Amino acid sequence: MIEWSWRIETVNAILCGSFSDEEYWALAFDDLVGRAVADVALFGRLPELTISLFDNRYITSFMTAEGQPQWTIFANNEGETRWLTVENGELCEVFDS
């Protein structure tokens, strides 16, 4: 989940982002369907997120307003929900069983 400021990239261009005209979103989102995740990486002093998909597509978060980066990764394993997010400028893992 990326709540605030994001973009979808290829190797050499930005396909669209959170400030693009919404008419570009559907095509870019449809292009992501079925692509497997190749890598997830953090970058920046305040942790931002890049999700690399196979076939050279990338989803990147980058908060542009005051506060914390606004992304979360959720996982559910055998009834235990966990997520990664940013709190007080640091990566934080949360458990909810």
Buried (B, 14 or more C-beta within 10 A) or exposed (E): EBEBBBBBBEEEEEBBBBEBEEEEBEEBEEBBEEBEEEEEEBEEEBBBBBBBBEEEBBBBBBBEEEEBBBBBBEEEEEEEEBBBBBEEEEEBEEEEE
